[in-house]
Structure formats: structure tokens, C-alpha cells
Amino acid sequence: MTKSDNGKARTVRIAQQPEADELLGRSPLAALVGMLLDQQVPMEWAFTGPLTLAQRMASDDLDARRIAAYDPEEFTELFTGKPALHRYPGSMAKRVQQLCQYLVAEYDGRAEAVWEDAATGAELLKRLNALPGFGTQKAQIFLALLGKQFDVRPTGWREAAGAYGEEGSHRSVADITGPESLTEVRAYKQQAKAAARAAARST
């Protein structure tokens, strides 16, 4: 996923932190974990999480097999240590470990195996939706991220990603390529929340 045709890592600017973005650009598992963490915290915080976790594990990357086999209590401590890795560090530690255990069981511990041979966007969406912690919306956003920034584009990927796959949109992390687009995505999210609250009040 994170390799271009010439074998170099991708350049992404999602976390808005060079070292964290460098990891996201070369590590399929880091990108997947960042997407998992992207809820109820700022997007930059979520996608910096994989780097923080790797550093606390004294590594320059994440390893699904190592995480899957980690003592659950000790793994939770990696999340709860100050500063906490997430707003809900305990529950997210459990979800990350469950994700890695699933990857080991179903994909030999290789995160990129989830998408590298998917023939269609619909098939890829189904695979992503089956991952622990990934509902339909999160799966569609990650599918859009794969297509827009990592050139993972099976037939029908935009359609499978729904509105998140639209070209030129600023709906999600899939559309963040720098500070300006981050601001636009954040504004869209705030507008969507405001509209949802207004709709709820009118019912």
C-alpha cells in the first residue's frame, strides 16, 4: 500500500507531524491503526498515535504479531501512560490488540494483505468492514484514503467509498494533504455535526 512503483514510501501529511507522517507513509499497519484510533479525538492526535505506540514499544514500526501476543495489561499501560495515547486509552488499546490478532489469524499478520489483492472496491469494503473496530463509515473512509493517497484503486473503489470517494471532496482524513485541507475537512465535520443537531431538535 505505502509503496509507489519505484519502491519508495509515500509522502502523506495527515498527522501534521513529520515523523508520524513518515511512519504512516511506509507502514500499512500504522495507517490502519491510525484509522482505528480516529474517533472522538482530533485527527492529528489519532494519526500520531501509531508513532507514539511504536516509540513506547522501542521500535521504529508496528508489528501485528508482537502486538497480538502482548500481555493485555502491559499493552494497555502503553496507551494509558502520560500523555495518554487516546481519549479512551483502555478501550482503544483493547481494540488495537483485537485488530492485530485478527490480522494474524486472517492475513498472516500483514496489514497490506487486506487490500493488495482485492479485485473490486466492494470486496475491499467488505474486508475492511470485517476488521475489529471498523464499521461501515470507518471502512469507507479508509478505502477512500487508500484510493486517494496510496493508489490502491480496485475497480469501483470510489463507488464503494461512497461520498468519501468523491474527487475534490473535503469530508474526511482521506482528503487531508496539508494544513489547509485539514482546516477544510474540520470545517465540513463541524457543519455536519451542526446540521445533525438541528435535525434532531426539529424532530
C-alpha positions as CSV (number, residue, x, y, z in Angstrom):
1,M,0.0,0.0,0.0
2,T,2.5,2.5,1.1
3,K,5.0,1.9,-1.7
4,S,4.9,3.7,-5.0
5,D,6.0,1.9,-8.2
6,N,9.6,2.9,-7.6
7,G,9.6,1.3,-4.1
8,K,9.8,4.5,-2.1
9,A,7.5,5.2,0.8
10,R,4.5,7.5,0.2
11,T,4.5,11.1,1.4
12,V,1.5,11.9,3.5
13,R,0.6,14.9,5.7
14,I,-2.2,13.5,7.8
15,A,-0.7,13.8,11.3
16,Q,0.8,17.2,10.6
17,Q,3.9,15.9,12.3
18,P,6.8,14.8,10.1
19,E,8.0,11.7,12.0
20,A,4.4,10.5,12.5
21,D,3.6,11.1,8.8
22,E,6.7,9.3,7.7
23,L,5.7,6.2,9.6
24,L,2.2,6.4,8.1
25,G,3.7,6.6,4.6
26,R,5.8,3.5,4.9
27,S,3.8,1.3,7.3
28,P,0.5,-0.3,6.3
29,L,-0.3,-1.3,9.9
30,A,0.4,2.2,11.2
31,A,-2.1,3.6,8.7
32,L,-4.6,1.1,9.7
33,V,-4.1,1.7,13.4
34,G,-4.3,5.4,12.9
35,M,-7.7,5.0,11.2
36,L,-8.9,2.8,14.1
37,L,-7.9,5.5,16.6
38,D,-9.7,8.2,14.6
39,Q,-12.8,8.7,16.7
40,Q,-13.6,11.2,19.4
41,V,-10.2,12.8,19.2
42,P,-8.7,15.3,16.7
43,M,-7.5,13.6,13.6
44,E,-3.9,14.7,14.1
45,W,-3.9,13.1,17.5
46,A,-5.3,9.8,16.2
47,F,-2.8,9.5,13.4
48,T,0.2,10.4,15.6
49,G,-0.8,7.5,17.8
50,P,0.9,4.8,15.8
51,L,4.3,6.6,16.1
52,T,3.7,7.1,19.9
53,L,2.9,3.4,20.3
54,A,5.9,2.3,18.2
55,Q,8.2,4.5,20.3
56,R,6.8,3.1,23.6
57,M,7.4,-0.4,22.2
58,A,11.0,0.7,21.5
59,S,10.6,0.1,17.7
60,D,10.5,2.1,14.5
61,D,7.4,0.3,13.3
62,L,4.4,-1.6,14.4
63,D,4.3,-5.4,14.2
64,A,0.9,-7.1,14.3
65,R,2.3,-10.4,15.6
66,R,4.1,-8.7,18.5
67,I,1.1,-6.6,19.4
68,A,-1.3,-9.6,19.2
69,A,0.9,-11.6,21.6
70,Y,1.5,-8.7,24.1
71,D,0.2,-9.1,27.6
72,P,-3.1,-7.2,27.6
73,E,-2.5,-5.3,30.8
74,E,1.0,-4.3,29.8
75,F,-0.3,-3.3,26.3
76,T,-2.9,-1.1,28.0
77,E,-0.2,0.6,30.0
78,L,1.4,1.7,26.7
79,F,-1.8,3.6,26.0
80,T,-2.5,4.9,29.5
81,G,1.0,6.2,30.2
82,K,1.2,10.0,30.2
83,P,0.4,11.6,27.9
84,A,-2.3,9.1,27.2
85,L,-2.4,7.8,23.6
86,H,-6.1,8.4,23.2
87,R,-9.0,10.0,25.0
88,Y,-10.2,6.4,25.8
89,P,-6.8,4.7,26.1
90,G,-8.0,1.5,27.8
91,S,-10.7,0.7,25.3
92,M,-8.6,1.7,22.3
93,A,-5.7,-0.5,23.5
94,K,-8.1,-3.4,23.5
95,R,-9.3,-2.6,20.0
96,V,-5.8,-2.3,18.6
97,Q,-4.8,-5.6,20.0
98,Q,-8.0,-7.2,18.7
99,L,-7.3,-5.8,15.3
100,C,-3.8,-7.2,15.3
101,Q,-5.0,-10.6,16.5
102,Y,-7.4,-10.6,13.6
103,L,-4.7,-9.7,11.1
104,V,-2.5,-12.5,12.4
105,A,-5.4,-15.0,12.2
106,E,-6.7,-14.0,8.8
107,Y,-3.8,-12.3,6.9
108,D,-0.6,-13.8,8.4
109,G,-0.1,-10.6,10.3
110,R,0.2,-8.5,7.1
111,A,-2.0,-5.4,7.2
112,E,-1.4,-4.8,3.4
113,A,-2.8,-8.2,2.7
114,V,-6.3,-6.8,3.5
115,W,-6.2,-4.8,0.3
116,E,-3.4,-5.8,-2.0
117,D,-5.3,-8.5,-3.9
118,A,-8.8,-7.1,-3.6
119,A,-10.4,-7.4,-7.1
120,T,-13.1,-4.8,-6.6
121,G,-14.0,-1.9,-4.4
122,A,-16.9,-3.8,-3.0
123,E,-14.7,-6.7,-2.0
124,L,-12.2,-4.4,-0.3
125,L,-15.0,-2.6,1.6
126,K,-16.3,-6.0,2.8
127,R,-12.8,-6.9,4.1
128,L,-12.3,-3.6,5.8
129,N,-15.8,-3.7,7.4
130,A,-14.9,-7.1,8.8
131,L,-11.9,-5.7,10.8
132,P,-12.4,-5.3,14.5
133,G,-13.3,-1.7,15.3
134,F,-14.3,-0.8,11.7
135,G,-17.9,0.0,11.0
136,T,-19.1,0.9,7.5
137,Q,-18.2,4.6,7.8
138,K,-14.7,4.0,9.0
139,A,-14.2,1.3,6.4
140,Q,-15.4,3.7,3.6
141,I,-13.1,6.4,4.8
142,F,-10.1,4.2,4.9
143,L,-11.0,2.8,1.5
144,A,-11.1,6.4,0.2
145,L,-7.7,7.1,1.9
146,L,-6.2,4.1,0.2
147,G,-7.5,5.2,-3.2
148,K,-6.7,8.9,-3.0
149,Q,-3.3,8.8,-1.3
150,F,-1.9,5.3,-1.8
151,D,-3.1,4.4,-5.3
152,V,-5.0,1.3,-4.1
153,R,-7.7,1.5,-6.7
154,P,-9.6,-1.7,-7.4
155,T,-12.5,-1.4,-9.9
156,G,-15.3,0.6,-8.3
157,W,-13.3,1.9,-5.4
158,R,-14.9,5.4,-5.5
159,E,-18.4,4.0,-5.5
160,A,-17.6,1.6,-2.6
161,A,-16.2,4.5,-0.6
162,G,-19.5,6.4,-1.1
163,A,-19.3,10.2,-0.6
164,Y,-15.8,9.8,0.9
165,G,-14.5,8.7,-2.5
166,E,-15.7,11.8,-4.4
167,E,-12.9,13.6,-6.2
168,G,-12.3,17.1,-4.8
169,S,-14.2,16.5,-1.6
170,H,-13.1,17.5,1.9
171,R,-15.1,15.2,4.1
172,S,-12.5,13.0,5.9
173,V,-8.9,12.2,6.6
174,A,-8.7,10.8,3.1
175,D,-8.7,14.3,1.8
176,I,-6.0,15.7,4.1
177,T,-2.8,16.7,2.3
178,G,-1.7,19.6,4.5
179,P,-2.8,22.3,6.9
180,E,-5.2,24.0,4.5
181,S,-7.1,20.8,3.6
182,L,-7.1,19.8,7.3
183,T,-8.9,23.1,8.1
184,E,-11.4,22.4,5.3
185,V,-12.1,18.9,6.5
186,R,-12.6,20.1,10.1
187,A,-15.0,22.8,8.9
188,Y,-17.0,20.2,7.0
189,K,-17.2,18.0,10.0
190,Q,-18.4,20.9,12.2
191,Q,-21.0,21.8,9.7
192,A,-22.2,18.2,9.5
193,K,-22.5,18.0,13.3
194,A,-24.4,21.3,13.4
195,A,-26.8,20.0,10.8
196,A,-27.3,16.8,12.7
197,R,-28.0,18.6,15.9
198,A,-30.5,20.9,14.1
199,A,-32.3,17.9,12.6
200,A,-32.5,16.3,16.0
201,R,-34.1,19.4,17.5
202,S,-36.7,19.6,14.8
203,T,-38.0,16.0,15.3
